[in-house]
């Protein structure tokens, strides 16, 4: 492998951009990624435009319309406070995606740093990974519930609890990739050329260890949405009246026979979000894994 | 003071109690062909925190304990005090002595006979561990004056003493002397009631079985309230702990349980059309209230509290909090009760006066700090009320936030001066038992609002020591006036409770706890 440092910078960036564009077009050619992208993209769009498209204030009570069945005014009915379910689900979706995004970013950064360091620096591997193993020994959602209960109900604490829960798994995946990549001949060549560790990690190891991480992030995103719903359902998510998909379901469970729309509507929203992300994840795995690429 | 024997002559109080007891007994006498045997399975939402009846004022414990244990006096169907393990209640004219002749031949579940020694030991234990031991504060001495007689010597005449002593909140039950020597929650569960304790598996169930040697009180014609002439028809009763309301309903509909408590109103309304189910509506179940913390800004400011009072629209809060099963009532007593104080506060209560609320807010030192409303999800009425109140207060510029924590944590926090300004609370037994419990929570050493006021203290003192009913009515009216002025608590409205039973369950009437006596399964 040639040392990219020898290539003049502008030409290198143009080449990198061309390569990224080529790879993106390659990914979009994959049917699963297109289908998942449309599905999840729609959910993201709804979340971004929540303030514009929600027909009502999600916290506006109306005791004359408690548990009203779906009609033209409230297409998905109202809850026990007379609040519009559609508006609450739209805003709840925004919050779920926000938590998912926070967890993905935080988990991605922490997991990458820990995984890379433990994979590259041999003496760190044992002690740090044993701590990660310890965290992984707890069932993920239970650990998140315990942490969220200890930290108190809020959006940030829910995201923090999920980050602590999912970081060890991400770190383990990155570490596995780094362990493989660091033994590659081109890494040995870079070392022989006198490249410093930082350059070897950032320019040679990380880019080649990223594909499994990208697939893992789609998984973390979808599991975070589910886990946030679980936390809110258990009462340790954002406090009322903040709408989240989990607490809307929790409020609707007592009326599942009399007003099923209260619990079903956010349930469908969760299912669509997670389905879209999982399909994207499947597509990414197929596209990025050389073993599956030609199957 | 007259001697004990002299005082056996019926006093007005005694005559009243006996007459009320007899009437109530007749009114509640069972009729028809009862079926013996069978097991009744009841579903309730929470574990009993303890089956040591003296130490717990929890509803989930009372539901069970009132069938295992009995006390010297209790309440009848109309909430009047009646003798239970006492044969009668004999008060001296100056109310400085109460003599309780005991019913003879009453057996404990361990087979021993109850005597005055057991009663004294139990009441001395209550003074130490009783959850509402304050009701014995005015009792200077408890004296054994016969094998079957106990005498109270009072430190101060308290006309309302017997009403307080009969309270089932954390009842002053009678247990064997050897058990009474044990610490809180260390006793064997042995009482004199119609059902005896078998087992308690936390988070699962509590099992009771019929006490074959139960000694019914034949001074009464039939059962009444928690007393009277009680008969056990069922062989066994199992209380299943089912926290989820939907699961309780499903268990009832599937026939797995024959009685279920705390049903969501929409589900209860649906069940009304089911011929296999009988729905019981307890209309006057509790007061929904917002307690203020006088020790923490901004609720330490009387003008701020008045702003909150005027900003609350009770109908919206009640309709949503109770799922539509409520009565709007400004009074701190139910409308048909002796101590109802009429229209005091009605004008303030009826509808929100936003202009006035803003005026008070402007006069206060409020500077945008958080108004933290403490609540819990365990009682839906609490959390729903908190959410609606918060939205209403935001409407006048108060930065209201809902602080929702589990019930046990809420109970700890509300005993501190920090971390809460308002607290949504249903008060059930207090208004049910009359004016004393309600007023007691606004005064004394540990008032709900964390602070006291001489006006409230004086009103409470006159309420419990007033010589005549009129004196006490005036005292309670003064308290209600002060409550609308000083705002220690805000009355939101009266809450109902929905319960349901299998159509096979006969003889059941809703009361403050499900009574296993005089009910049977067809």
Interface residues (C-beta under 8 A of the other chain):
Chain A: X59 X60 X61 X63 X66 X67 X80 X81 X82 X153 X235 X239 X240 X241 X253 X254 X255 X256 X257 X258 X259
Chain B: X244 X245 X246 X249 X264 X266 X267 X269 X270 X315 X316 X319 X320 X323 X324 X377 X380 X383 X384 X386 X387 X388 X390 X391 X401 X402 X403 X404 X405 X406
